[in-house]
Amino acid sequence: MKHTYARVIAGLAKSGTTALYSALKQSLPDDYVYLFEPRNYEGSSPNVLAKILLSASVCLQDFDSFDKQIFLSVIRAMSL
């Protein structure tokens, strides 16, 4: 039985999404489709890794059907 997985990594700029995307991309098989900052997703490939930036121009609903949705955020320390 062939396993299929669609994963999306989402976050704000400078939150580490590119680093996580790169690490996952290196570990996944060659039959994956890799999408770097698409504004939408209309594909039908069962094996997808997408990295998106959260913004008004990205259609988040296109990624609702993905098996794994990873959201990254950054907490910055404030200097007093």
N, C-alpha and C positions, 0 to 999 in steps of 0.2 A: 504494500500500500504506500502510495506516495504522499508525503506530508506537504501541505502548502501553508505558507504563513505570509501575511502582509503586516508590515510593521511601519509605524510612522513615529518620527521623533519631532516634537514640536516645542518651541520655546522662543523667548525673546532673544534679540541679538546679544552676543557675548555671554550666553548662559551655558555654553559647552555643547551645544547641539552638533556642531561640526565635528568635534573630537569624538563624540559618541557615535555619530554616523560613520566616521572613518574607521573606528575600531570594529564596529559591527560589519561593515562592508568587507573588511579583510577576513572575517571569520565565516562569512556565508558562502555557499556554493555558487558556481558560475551561472546557474540557471535563474538567478534573481535579476529583476529589473531595478535599477538604481535611479532614484529621482532626487535631485539636489535643488531644493527651494522651488518646487513647482507652485503655481498659483491655484491649480485645481488638478483633479485626477479623474480621468474618464476611462482608464484602462481596464483590462480584464485579466491581466496576468495574475496567476495565483500566488506568485512569489515576488513580493515588492518590498523594498526598503526605501522609504521617503523621509526626507528631512525638510521641515517647513519652519518658516519664521511666522510667529503669531502677529498678524496685522489685519487691517480691514480689507486688504486686497486678496487675501487667501480665503478660499471657500472651504471652511472647516468641515462642512457636511459631506464633502466628497470623500473624506477619510473616516467617516463613521463606521464603515464596514470592515475596517482593518482589524485583524486579530489582536494586535498589540498596539496600544497608544501610549507613548512615553512622553510626559510633559516635564520639562526642566524649568526651574526657576532659580534665581540667584538672590541670595540675601547678602546685602553689602553692609559691612560694618560702618557705622557713622563715627567720625572723629569728633570728639567734644572739645 
